[in-house]
Amino acid sequence: MWLRDDRIRTHLYGAVFVTAWLSVVAVGMGSMTVYSTVPGSRGATPSGWPKSSALELHQDRPTLVMIAHPRCACTRASLQELEIILSRTDGRLRSYILFLYPKGEKKKWVETDLWKMANRLNGVTVRLDEDGREAGKFGAKTSGHVFMYSGAGKLIFSGGITALRGHGGENAGRSAVISLANSESANNPTNPVFGCSIFDPESRS
């Protein structure tokens, strides 16, 4: 009789444990889903090319600027999307990628796999952005924010080029940049930016 009761209790404890574990997993997956769909913050972007920018605006083609945090895992998807954009615009973009470089940090802090990945992209100029000064001039607050200006210096796109945080795939941002680079109109010249905060001290790990 006691053996039977022990078996019943064991089964009950097991069922309770499995139920609790499944609940934790469900909550965790739900939190991850919500996190991936929440866009980052954005500042005020100038409608004209920032005159104080150290970057060169090219008058013969659009200039694209991507702001990136070297330690933001979400930015990998943005770089992958940019590579697709470059492959479909046939040199019709002048592109920069600016990586946050906090003053006082050693060079190796920024030379992550994302930095190396960016430097492998053809036709892209990769630069360090000390303390995010250039990012501030464009109004960027989130890694992966892309700005595109016409040859005349007019803002024609501002936003992200991924569908979700850390996820690539067809999305409105990528389509808009490709259309604008190919001298076509874009239905939505903006898109949410999914990525890590550029200036969050907690990102400096």
Contacts in CASP RR format, 6 or more apart in sequence:
PFRMAT RR
TARGET T0000
AUTHOR 0000-0000-0000
METHOD contacts of the structure
MODEL  1
MWLRDDRIRTHLYGAVFVTAWLSVVAVGMGSMTVYSTVPGSRGATPSGWP
KSSALELHQDRPTLVMIAHPRCACTRASLQELEIILSRTDGRLRSYILFL
YPKGEKKKWVETDLWKMANRLNGVTVRLDEDGREAGKFGAKTSGHVFMYS
GAGKLIFSGGITALRGHGGENAGRSAVISLANSESANNPTNPVFGCSIFD
PESRS
35 165 0 8 1.000
36 164 0 8 1.000
36 165 0 8 1.000
36 166 0 8 1.000
36 167 0 8 1.000
36 194 0 8 1.000
37 164 0 8 1.000
37 165 0 8 1.000
38 165 0 8 1.000
38 194 0 8 1.000
39 142 0 8 1.000
39 192 0 8 1.000
39 193 0 8 1.000
39 194 0 8 1.000
40 141 0 8 1.000
40 142 0 8 1.000
40 192 0 8 1.000
40 193 0 8 1.000
40 194 0 8 1.000
40 195 0 8 1.000
40 197 0 8 1.000
41 141 0 8 1.000
41 142 0 8 1.000
41 197 0 8 1.000
42 139 0 8 1.000
42 140 0 8 1.000
42 141 0 8 1.000
42 142 0 8 1.000
42 145 0 8 1.000
42 158 0 8 1.000
42 159 0 8 1.000
42 193 0 8 1.000
43 139 0 8 1.000
43 140 0 8 1.000
43 141 0 8 1.000
44 139 0 8 1.000
45 138 0 8 1.000
45 139 0 8 1.000
45 140 0 8 1.000
45 147 0 8 1.000
45 155 0 8 1.000
45 158 0 8 1.000
46 137 0 8 1.000
46 138 0 8 1.000
46 139 0 8 1.000
46 155 0 8 1.000
47 154 0 8 1.000
47 155 0 8 1.000
48 149 0 8 1.000
48 153 0 8 1.000
48 154 0 8 1.000
48 155 0 8 1.000
49 57 0 8 1.000
49 63 0 8 1.000
49 149 0 8 1.000
49 153 0 8 1.000
49 155 0 8 1.000
50 137 0 8 1.000
50 138 0 8 1.000
52 137 0 8 1.000
53 134 0 8 1.000
53 137 0 8 1.000
53 138 0 8 1.000
54 134 0 8 1.000
55 63 0 8 1.000
55 65 0 8 1.000
55 96 0 8 1.000
55 127 0 8 1.000
55 134 0 8 1.000
56 63 0 8 1.000
56 94 0 8 1.000
57 63 0 8 1.000
57 149 0 8 1.000
57 151 0 8 1.000
57 153 0 8 1.000
58 94 0 8 1.000
58 151 0 8 1.000
59 151 0 8 1.000
59 152 0 8 1.000
60 151 0 8 1.000
61 91 0 8 1.000
61 92 0 8 1.000
61 93 0 8 1.000
61 94 0 8 1.000
61 151 0 8 1.000
61 181 0 8 1.000
62 92 0 8 1.000
62 93 0 8 1.000
62 94 0 8 1.000
62 148 0 8 1.000
62 149 0 8 1.000
62 150 0 8 1.000
62 151 0 8 1.000
62 156 0 8 1.000
62 180 0 8 1.000
62 181 0 8 1.000
63 93 0 8 1.000
63 94 0 8 1.000
63 95 0 8 1.000
63 96 0 8 1.000
63 148 0 8 1.000
63 149 0 8 1.000
63 151 0 8 1.000
63 153 0 8 1.000
64 93 0 8 1.000
64 94 0 8 1.000
64 95 0 8 1.000
64 96 0 8 1.000
64 146 0 8 1.000
64 147 0 8 1.000
64 148 0 8 1.000
64 177 0 8 1.000
64 181 0 8 1.000
65 95 0 8 1.000
65 96 0 8 1.000
65 97 0 8 1.000
65 98 0 8 1.000
65 134 0 8 1.000
65 138 0 8 1.000
65 146 0 8 1.000
65 147 0 8 1.000
65 148 0 8 1.000
65 149 0 8 1.000
66 78 0 8 1.000
66 82 0 8 1.000
66 95 0 8 1.000
66 96 0 8 1.000
66 97 0 8 1.000
66 98 0 8 1.000
66 144 0 8 1.000
66 145 0 8 1.000
66 146 0 8 1.000
66 147 0 8 1.000
67 98 0 8 1.000
67 100 0 8 1.000
67 129 0 8 1.000
67 134 0 8 1.000
67 135 0 8 1.000
67 138 0 8 1.000
67 140 0 8 1.000
67 142 0 8 1.000
67 143 0 8 1.000
67 144 0 8 1.000
67 145 0 8 1.000
67 146 0 8 1.000
67 147 0 8 1.000
67 198 0 8 1.000
68 75 0 8 1.000
68 78 0 8 1.000
68 79 0 8 1.000
68 97 0 8 1.000
68 98 0 8 1.000
68 99 0 8 1.000
68 100 0 8 1.000
68 114 0 8 1.000
68 118 0 8 1.000
68 143 0 8 1.000
68 144 0 8 1.000
69 75 0 8 1.000
69 99 0 8 1.000
69 100 0 8 1.000
69 143 0 8 1.000
69 196 0 8 1.000
69 197 0 8 1.000
69 198 0 8 1.000
69 203 0 8 1.000
70 99 0 8 1.000
70 100 0 8 1.000
70 101 0 8 1.000
70 109 0 8 1.000
70 110 0 8 1.000
70 111 0 8 1.000
70 112 0 8 1.000
70 114 0 8 1.000
70 115 0 8 1.000
71 112 0 8 1.000
71 114 0 8 1.000
71 196 0 8 1.000
71 203 0 8 1.000
71 204 0 8 1.000
71 205 0 8 1.000
72 114 0 8 1.000
72 143 0 8 1.000
72 144 0 8 1.000
72 195 0 8 1.000
72 196 0 8 1.000
72 203 0 8 1.000
73 166 0 8 1.000
73 196 0 8 1.000
74 143 0 8 1.000
74 144 0 8 1.000
74 162 0 8 1.000
74 165 0 8 1.000
74 166 0 8 1.000
74 194 0 8 1.000
74 195 0 8 1.000
74 196 0 8 1.000
75 114 0 8 1.000
75 143 0 8 1.000
75 144 0 8 1.000
75 195 0 8 1.000
75 196 0 8 1.000
76 114 0 8 1.000
76 117 0 8 1.000
76 166 0 8 1.000
77 162 0 8 1.000
77 166 0 8 1.000
77 167 0 8 1.000
77 168 0 8 1.000
78 143 0 8 1.000
78 144 0 8 1.000
78 146 0 8 1.000
78 160 0 8 1.000
78 161 0 8 1.000
78 162 0 8 1.000
78 166 0 8 1.000
78 195 0 8 1.000
79 97 0 8 1.000
79 114 0 8 1.000
79 117 0 8 1.000
79 118 0 8 1.000
79 121 0 8 1.000
80 168 0 8 1.000
81 161 0 8 1.000
81 162 0 8 1.000
81 168 0 8 1.000
81 169 0 8 1.000
81 171 0 8 1.000
81 174 0 8 1.000
82 95 0 8 1.000
82 97 0 8 1.000
82 121 0 8 1.000
82 124 0 8 1.000
82 146 0 8 1.000
82 161 0 8 1.000
83 121 0 8 1.000
84 174 0 8 1.000
85 93 0 8 1.000
85 161 0 8 1.000
85 174 0 8 1.000
85 177 0 8 1.000
85 178 0 8 1.000
85 181 0 8 1.000
86 93 0 8 1.000
86 95 0 8 1.000
86 121 0 8 1.000
86 122 0 8 1.000
86 123 0 8 1.000
86 124 0 8 1.000
88 178 0 8 1.000
89 177 0 8 1.000
89 178 0 8 1.000
89 181 0 8 1.000
89 182 0 8 1.000
91 123 0 8 1.000
92 181 0 8 1.000
92 182 0 8 1.000
92 183 0 8 1.000
93 148 0 8 1.000
93 177 0 8 1.000
93 181 0 8 1.000
95 121 0 8 1.000
95 123 0 8 1.000
95 124 0 8 1.000
95 125 0 8 1.000
96 124 0 8 1.000
96 125 0 8 1.000
96 126 0 8 1.000
96 127 0 8 1.000
97 118 0 8 1.000
97 121 0 8 1.000
97 124 0 8 1.000
97 125 0 8 1.000
97 126 0 8 1.000
97 127 0 8 1.000
98 127 0 8 1.000
98 128 0 8 1.000
98 129 0 8 1.000
98 132 0 8 1.000
98 134 0 8 1.000
98 135 0 8 1.000
99 110 0 8 1.000
99 114 0 8 1.000
99 115 0 8 1.000
99 118 0 8 1.000
99 126 0 8 1.000
99 127 0 8 1.000
99 128 0 8 1.000
99 129 0 8 1.000
100 110 0 8 1.000
100 129 0 8 1.000
100 131 0 8 1.000
100 132 0 8 1.000
100 135 0 8 1.000
100 143 0 8 1.000
100 198 0 8 1.000
100 199 0 8 1.000
101 109 0 8 1.000
101 110 0 8 1.000
101 128 0 8 1.000
101 129 0 8 1.000
101 130 0 8 1.000
101 131 0 8 1.000
101 132 0 8 1.000
102 109 0 8 1.000
102 130 0 8 1.000
102 131 0 8 1.000
102 204 0 8 1.000
103 130 0 8 1.000
103 131 0 8 1.000
105 204 0 8 1.000
109 204 0 8 1.000
110 128 0 8 1.000
115 126 0 8 1.000
118 124 0 8 1.000
118 126 0 8 1.000
119 126 0 8 1.000
129 135 0 8 1.000
132 198 0 8 1.000
132 199 0 8 1.000
135 141 0 8 1.000
135 145 0 8 1.000
135 198 0 8 1.000
138 145 0 8 1.000
138 147 0 8 1.000
139 145 0 8 1.000
140 147 0 8 1.000
140 198 0 8 1.000
141 197 0 8 1.000
141 198 0 8 1.000
141 199 0 8 1.000
142 193 0 8 1.000
142 194 0 8 1.000
142 195 0 8 1.000
142 196 0 8 1.000
142 197 0 8 1.000
142 198 0 8 1.000
143 195 0 8 1.000
143 196 0 8 1.000
143 197 0 8 1.000
143 198 0 8 1.000
144 160 0 8 1.000
144 161 0 8 1.000
144 162 0 8 1.000
144 193 0 8 1.000
144 194 0 8 1.000
144 195 0 8 1.000
145 158 0 8 1.000
145 159 0 8 1.000
145 160 0 8 1.000
145 193 0 8 1.000
146 157 0 8 1.000
146 158 0 8 1.000
146 159 0 8 1.000
146 160 0 8 1.000
146 161 0 8 1.000
146 173 0 8 1.000
146 177 0 8 1.000
147 155 0 8 1.000
147 157 0 8 1.000
147 158 0 8 1.000
147 159 0 8 1.000
148 155 0 8 1.000
148 156 0 8 1.000
148 157 0 8 1.000
148 158 0 8 1.000
148 177 0 8 1.000
148 180 0 8 1.000
148 181 0 8 1.000
149 155 0 8 1.000
149 156 0 8 1.000
150 156 0 8 1.000
156 180 0 8 1.000
156 186 0 8 1.000
156 189 0 8 1.000
157 173 0 8 1.000
157 176 0 8 1.000
157 177 0 8 1.000
157 180 0 8 1.000
157 186 0 8 1.000
157 189 0 8 1.000
157 190 0 8 1.000
158 189 0 8 1.000
158 190 0 8 1.000
159 173 0 8 1.000
159 190 0 8 1.000
159 191 0 8 1.000
159 192 0 8 1.000
159 193 0 8 1.000
160 173 0 8 1.000
160 191 0 8 1.000
160 192 0 8 1.000
160 193 0 8 1.000
160 194 0 8 1.000
161 171 0 8 1.000
161 173 0 8 1.000
161 174 0 8 1.000
161 177 0 8 1.000
161 191 0 8 1.000
162 168 0 8 1.000
162 169 0 8 1.000
162 171 0 8 1.000
162 174 0 8 1.000
162 194 0 8 1.000
163 169 0 8 1.000
163 170 0 8 1.000
163 171 0 8 1.000
163 194 0 8 1.000
164 194 0 8 1.000
165 194 0 8 1.000
165 195 0 8 1.000
166 194 0 8 1.000
166 195 0 8 1.000
167 194 0 8 1.000
171 191 0 8 1.000
172 187 0 8 1.000
172 188 0 8 1.000
172 191 0 8 1.000
173 188 0 8 1.000
173 191 0 8 1.000
175 186 0 8 1.000
176 186 0 8 1.000
176 187 0 8 1.000
176 188 0 8 1.000
176 189 0 8 1.000
176 190 0 8 1.000
176 191 0 8 1.000
177 186 0 8 1.000
179 185 0 8 1.000
179 186 0 8 1.000
180 186 0 8 1.000
180 189 0 8 1.000
196 203 0 8 1.000
197 203 0 8 1.000
END
